Amino acid sequence: MNLALFDLDNTLIAGDSDFEWAQFLIAKGVVDREIQEAKNVEFYEHYKAGTLDIGAFLEFQLAPLTRHSRQELDAWHAEFMDRHIRPIIGEPARALVRQHLDAGDLCAIVTATNSFVTGPIAREFGIPHLIGTIPAVDLKDGTFFGTPTGTPSFQAGKIVRVEQWLEALGLWWGSFGSTSFYSDSHNDLPLMKQVKMPVAVDPDDRLRAYASEMGWKIITLR
């Protein structure tokens, strides 16, 4: 059995699901456009530079979830999938995932974006496992608290979360004939270096340069 891991934003989808969710909420009038867009630009610049404060980012991104019932959020998410996500899922990405699933590989999306936003996207791809940042939630009614729980799935934290997931399945890195991870971002270099077959997907400039130097495979899904 092989292991296939996929980053989500700007890898399997041609955009950023966090950003798209924010744009959806802006269009709904749920959050202030000027504040939301300014903070998104600020955080994204830090992300590109590799200096993102993941705690501050998650506090900002999770805050809107606390202001509405889970039923309302779930209904909005179904609309969000139709308007913002399915249009940015290309057939090459779906085909890549199908290839690994049909081969019997153990597949998971590994993303820093929170699991409320990304869970339905993973299901859209038919990927059975999601390793995302987990928002703290009231288990009685599904209300979000606005804070993450556990280790955020970001940079080296992705290795921590993948290893915790594998351990829960009674597996470890050595359980697989081959391990692969597909990503677009230099922020994912820790996990890319961990697997046997790292693949740069429409990579940013820093990842492209590193992947070229190391002889890693570089592909496009656009």
Secondary structure per residue as TSV (DSSP state, phi and psi in degrees):
chain	resnum	aa	ss	phi	psi
A	1	M	-	360.0	141.7
A	2	N	-	-110.2	161.2
A	3	L	E	-114.7	127.8
A	4	A	E	-124.3	117.6
A	5	L	E	-112.3	141.9
A	6	F	E	-130.4	126.8
A	7	D	-	-68.7	159.8
A	8	L	T	-104.5	-63.8
A	9	D	B	-68.5	127.4
A	10	N	T	61.6	14.7
A	11	T	T	-119.7	-78.0
A	12	L	T	-74.5	-29.8
A	13	I	B	-115.1	150.1
A	14	A	S	-88.6	58.2
A	15	G	S	169.8	-174.8
A	16	D	-	-114.2	118.4
A	17	S	H	-65.7	-34.3
A	18	D	H	-60.2	-48.4
A	19	F	H	-62.7	-43.6
A	20	E	H	-63.9	-38.1
A	21	W	H	-64.1	-41.7
A	22	A	H	-61.9	-42.6
A	23	Q	H	-63.6	-36.9
A	24	F	H	-63.2	-45.2
A	25	L	H	-66.0	-36.0
A	26	I	H	-61.9	-46.3
A	27	A	H	-62.7	-30.6
A	28	K	H	-77.5	-12.8
A	29	G	T	78.8	18.2
A	30	V	S	-82.0	-32.6
A	31	V	S	-127.9	158.4
A	32	D	-	-75.3	124.4
A	33	R	H	-59.3	-49.7
A	34	E	H	-62.0	-45.8
A	35	I	H	-67.5	-47.0
A	36	Q	H	-63.2	-46.0
A	37	E	H	-69.6	-37.5
A	38	A	H	-63.9	-43.4
A	39	K	H	-68.9	-37.1
A	40	N	H	-61.3	-43.6
A	41	V	H	-62.1	-44.2
A	42	E	H	-60.8	-48.6
A	43	F	H	-64.9	-39.2
A	44	Y	H	-66.5	-36.1
A	45	E	H	-64.3	-40.1
A	46	H	H	-67.0	-37.5
A	47	Y	H	-61.3	-46.6
A	48	K	H	-63.0	-32.9
A	49	A	H	-82.8	-8.5
A	50	G	T	78.8	19.2
A	51	T	-	-118.0	18.8
A	52	L	-	-64.1	130.2
A	53	D	-	-83.5	98.9
A	54	I	H	-63.9	-32.5
A	55	G	H	-64.4	-46.9
A	56	A	H	-65.4	-39.8
A	57	F	H	-62.1	-46.7
A	58	L	H	-67.0	-37.1
A	59	E	H	-58.9	-42.3
A	60	F	H	-70.1	-46.1
A	61	Q	H	-71.9	-30.8
A	62	L	H	-85.3	-17.4
A	63	A	G	-54.8	-44.6
A	64	P	G	-61.1	-25.3
A	65	L	G	-67.0	-23.6
A	66	T	G	-78.7	-13.3
A	67	R	G	-95.5	1.0
A	68	H	S	-141.3	155.9
A	69	S	-	-69.4	157.8
A	70	R	H	-64.6	-34.9
A	71	Q	H	-63.4	-42.1
A	72	E	H	-67.8	-42.1
A	73	L	H	-63.0	-42.3
A	74	D	H	-64.1	-39.3
A	75	A	H	-65.5	-41.6
A	76	W	H	-61.9	-39.2
A	77	H	H	-64.2	-36.9
A	78	A	H	-61.2	-40.3
A	79	E	H	-67.3	-41.2
A	80	F	H	-58.6	-41.8
A	81	M	I	-60.4	-44.3
A	82	D	I	-67.8	-41.8
A	83	R	I	-86.2	-34.5
A	84	H	I	-115.4	-31.7
A	85	I	I	-98.6	-52.5
A	86	R	G	-57.4	-35.9
A	87	P	G	-65.5	-17.5
A	88	I	G	-109.6	16.6
A	89	I	-	-101.2	113.3
A	90	G	-	-88.5	157.4
A	91	E	H	-62.3	-35.1
A	92	P	H	-59.3	-36.9
A	93	A	H	-68.6	-44.0
A	94	R	H	-61.6	-40.1
A	95	A	H	-65.9	-39.5
A	96	L	H	-61.7	-45.0
A	97	V	H	-63.8	-44.7
A	98	R	H	-59.4	-38.7
A	99	Q	H	-58.5	-44.7
A	100	H	H	-72.1	-40.6
A	101	L	H	-64.0	-43.2
A	102	D	H	-65.5	-27.2
A	103	A	T	-79.4	-5.4
A	104	G	T	83.3	15.6
A	105	D	-	-71.2	149.8
A	106	L	E	-78.6	119.3
A	107	C	E	-119.1	142.9
A	108	A	E	-150.9	145.0
A	109	I	E	-87.8	133.6
A	110	V	E	-122.6	108.0
A	111	T	E	-140.8	148.3
A	112	A	E	-76.0	-20.6
A	113	T	E	-68.5	144.3
A	114	N	E	-66.3	154.8
A	115	S	H	-71.1	-21.3
A	116	F	H	-64.2	-46.6
A	117	V	H	-69.4	-40.2
A	118	T	H	-94.0	-17.1
A	119	G	H	-55.8	-51.9
A	120	P	H	-64.1	-26.9
A	121	I	H	-70.2	-41.5
A	122	A	H	-60.0	-41.9
A	123	R	H	-66.3	-33.5
A	124	E	H	-59.4	-37.0
A	125	F	H	-81.5	-11.8
A	126	G	T	78.0	16.5
A	127	I	-	-84.5	122.1
A	128	P	-	-78.2	-15.5
A	129	H	E	-125.3	137.9
A	130	L	E	-128.2	125.3
A	131	I	E	-114.8	94.7
A	132	G	E	-125.4	170.4
A	133	T	E	-65.9	133.2
A	134	I	E	-99.8	117.8
A	135	P	E	-76.0	137.4
A	136	A	E	-65.7	138.4
A	137	V	E	-142.8	147.0
A	138	D	-	-78.0	114.1
A	139	L	T	-69.1	-14.1
A	140	K	T	-75.8	-42.0
A	141	D	T	-129.6	3.1
A	142	G	-	79.4	6.2
A	143	T	-	-67.0	137.8
A	144	F	E	-87.4	143.6
A	145	F	E	-92.1	-15.1
A	146	G	E	90.1	10.9
A	147	T	E	-130.9	154.2
A	148	P	E	-81.4	162.2
A	149	T	E	-125.6	140.0
A	150	G	S	75.3	-165.0
A	151	T	S	-80.5	123.7
A	152	P	-	-60.8	141.4
A	153	S	S	-84.3	73.6
A	154	F	S	-144.7	134.9
A	155	Q	T	51.1	-127.5
A	156	A	T	-64.6	-20.9
A	157	G	H	-61.8	-22.9
A	158	K	H	-65.8	-36.6
A	159	I	H	-65.0	-44.9
A	160	V	H	-57.0	-48.5
A	161	R	H	-68.6	-39.5
A	162	V	H	-63.4	-42.2
A	163	E	H	-67.5	-36.0
A	164	Q	H	-64.3	-41.4
A	165	W	H	-64.3	-46.3
A	166	L	H	-62.0	-41.5
A	167	E	H	-61.4	-39.9
A	168	A	H	-63.1	-25.7
A	169	L	T	-90.7	0.8
A	170	G	T	75.6	28.0
A	171	L	-	-125.9	169.8
A	172	W	-	-151.6	178.0
A	173	W	G	-54.5	-36.4
A	174	G	G	-75.3	-1.5
A	175	S	G	-76.7	-8.4
A	176	F	-	-117.5	145.3
A	177	G	S	-66.9	-37.5
A	178	S	-	-145.5	148.2
A	179	T	E	-128.4	136.7
A	180	S	E	-135.9	153.9
A	181	F	E	-143.3	127.4
A	182	Y	E	-104.8	126.8
A	183	S	E	-154.1	158.4
A	184	D	S	-102.1	-11.4
A	185	S	-	-118.2	142.0
A	186	H	G	-65.1	-18.9
A	187	N	G	-64.3	-18.2
A	188	D	G	-95.8	9.4
A	189	L	H	-57.0	-38.3
A	190	P	H	-54.8	-47.9
A	191	L	H	-73.5	-34.9
A	192	M	H	-62.4	-36.8
A	193	K	H	-72.4	-19.0
A	194	Q	H	-79.3	-30.8
A	195	V	S	-89.1	164.6
A	196	K	S	-76.4	-32.6
A	197	M	E	-128.0	81.7
A	198	P	E	-75.9	139.1
A	199	V	E	-128.4	122.4
A	200	A	E	-86.6	124.7
A	201	V	E	-112.7	114.3
A	202	D	S	41.8	56.8
A	203	P	-	-74.3	155.2
A	204	D	-	-67.4	170.0
A	205	D	H	-61.4	-40.7
A	206	R	H	-67.6	-41.0
A	207	L	H	-70.0	-39.3
A	208	R	H	-60.1	-43.9
A	209	A	H	-64.3	-42.6
A	210	Y	H	-68.5	-43.6
A	211	A	H	-62.2	-40.2
A	212	S	H	-64.2	-42.2
A	213	E	H	-63.6	-38.1
A	214	M	H	-87.6	-6.9
A	215	G	T	75.8	22.8
A	216	W	-	-73.5	155.2
A	217	K	E	-69.4	137.5
A	218	I	E	-124.2	125.7
A	219	I	E	-131.6	168.0
A	220	T	-	-121.9	144.0
A	221	L	-	-116.4	18.4
A	222	R	-	-98.7	360.0
